[in-house]
Amino acid sequence: MPKDTPPSGPAPLAVPLDERSKHLRRMALGSMLSAGRGHLGPAMSLIEILRVLYDDILTYKSDQPDWPERDRCILSKGHGCLALYAILADKGFFPKSELDRFCAFDGLLGGHPEVLAPGVEASTGALGHGLSIGVGMALANRIKKRDGKVVVVMGDGEINEGSVWEAAMAAAKHGLKNLTAIIDYNKIQSYGPVNGVQPLEPLADKWRAFGFAVEEVNGHDVEALHSVLKRLPFAGDRPSAVICHTVKGKGIPPAENNPGWHHKNKLTDEELAPIREALGEG
Amino acid sequence: MRKTALNMVHELAKRDERVVYIGSDPGPGTLDEMREEFPDRFFIEGIAEANVIGMAAGLAMEGYVPYVNTIATFLTRRCYEQLAVDLCLHKLPVRLIGNGGGLVYAPLGPTHQAIEDIAIMRALPHMTVIAPADADEMRRMVPQTLDVEGPVYIRLAKGHDDIVSQEEHGNTLGKAIVHKEPGEALIVTTGIMLQRALKAVDQLAAEGIECGLLHCHTVKPLDAETLTHMARRAKVVVTAEEHLTTGGLGGAVLETLSETMPGSMPPIIRKGIPDKFTHHYGSQDLLLEHYGLQGPGLAQTVKDALSK
């Protein structure tokens, strides 16, 4: 088993974003602006995690979303859906024009993802559901003797939910090596710092104690994410957990580490100008 | 009845490789034969109902038909959000077998008495709700749950309940059974109220009062056509259920008839458990008697209603 990488501190998190990361952020921001609302901060911390998963790790066919042999990826922190929609549209699961109808009355893409949207594996939004569903999918793969990966992406606030730890115990009991829990550890939940609301540390040790093989990584460092996720599964007899140290609101200067940007309604032109500049828009 | 329902799961598993059993922490030896025959489709997952329902959802998304089994209160109250979101929103074929529906666990107190399970299950979109009266009816109905679209809640009674259902009446999910055509009155039952209502109907007949009996083993979808047809001929309708008088069978009957018989609905008396938790123990039968839900109590309710 590879040795766990040390936790990334604040300095390595300040990685510069490349054009693709900025592009995906522009798509997510565009959706949010079209609806005049959206969970911007929780989506921005997710962009690189989803980008690396869908670019290099997961096997799927965007023109056949229900292809039985695909890997499954559940965005359990459904409020991060602006990031998911951007990557799914980028990959061609649905037309990019749908992004401009985010939260529209007859739109495909709601404020939390539903399976009606191609590429969305589970309807989420109520927190603490995804890992259990992933356990069921991984067990189904085992019965069917399929090798597919099941990846569940959770938020740090989300894992306050006891059901997550019920699911963790079940995953370990069944030795679901093809199940991976990814934690978007941006350290801020709705009210404020995770450490103030419900501290999670020692987080890696918790997952280890629950029977997972654990790695920690800078969740904005594309190369580092790629390197870690390519090594899945981390162990042959256990599920894996990847704790991604991230920045809430990453790439949107006023939103970074700012609980006030967990959910945003309208943005003024004054607010938008530096954001567009940071994301490389004119 | 519980043994019958679980044995049926094993029988279904033999016929259909989609069938999976998931228990939480049942009694020792539960479905040993299925565990031995189909170890990869038999799961005991511990006292973690939220996870059990989510896991069942994941299996169902992949084409399986999980039959989940634990005590009715835990299966309905503890994991309600998982039932609503994971099962109903996704319209997944997960079957929920709730042990001890109603007052079966009378001596164990209110934490174990499933007195609002029908109401809260019925409130969920896409959920089917059945409460068979006896083991024979259970045996005929469980196989029908296999191909229902969406989740099904199966309310189990105590076991060793008197066998009163008759195969010749038919047993089709969603179709109410006419045990006796209405006279002046009509009693509508679900679950083990059928046994009590049959006694009430006999007692009333002996006293010269003709009372019909309609048994709704399926509370959702309720058989509106048969119910309406029967209610049209009765001066008074009494609903009888081992459940709160709010939101269960009585509620469903009222809602249905208010739509099918606007302006001509007969008086409807909902007989059940009042809107409070009981702090009596004893036995299921003693509590049913306490609430007027045994034969004599139901007969008296009919007579009182007719005399008004």
Interface residues (C-beta under 8 A of the other chain):
Chain A: E114 V115 E121 A122 S123 G125 A126 G128 H129 G130 L131 S132 I133 G134 V135 G136 M137 A138 L139 A140 N141 R142 I143 K144 G162 S163 E166 A167 M169 A170
Chain B: D40 R41 F43 E45 G46 A48 A50 N51 V52 I53 G54 M55 A56 A57 G58 L59 A60 M61 E62 G63 Y64 E81 Q82 V85 D86 L89 H90
